[in-house]
Amino acid sequence: MGSTQLLLKFLKSKRIINDLTSAEKETGTGNITLKKGTDLFIRDNITGMGTILKEDLENHYYITSVKNGMFGNSLTYALIERHDSSAKIVAYAHEGLIKQNLVSKTIDKITKALS
């Protein structure tokens, strides 16, 4: 199962999204090189961004919410999957009428914290 599908199925199980195919259009991905290639490093640096919703140390990924938007009142969701010294980030955000590019802002915020 891919990272995007893993994130979306988790969000559907928590009733954050209803339809997987329409939610897949509102996702974005990014790849980064980590300062340290450990799970503890990722956990320590994403703790202040929001709430860690799921932590899987066997498969080396975290699902977290990230406060974003104009006043930090929009929640976006991200999956960070570690592969040795690099990581793949998959972000999901439901955009309203005013497009704020929340997915790219979420990926940039996580990238700054981890690289």
Number of C-alpha atoms within 10 A of each C-alpha: 5 6 17 18 14 14 22 26 17 15 19 15 10 11 10 13 15 14 12 13 10 10 16 14 11 14 20 18 17 15 15 17 16 19 13 14 16 15 17 10 13 23 17 11 13 20 13 11 17 15 14 18 15 13 16 11 11 6 10 16 22 22 23 24 23 26 20 21 15 9 7 10 10 15 17 21 27 27 26 26 21 23 15 13 12 17 23 18 24 25 30 27 24 18 14 7 5 6 8 14 12 25 23 16 15 26 23 14 16 21 17 10 14 21 12
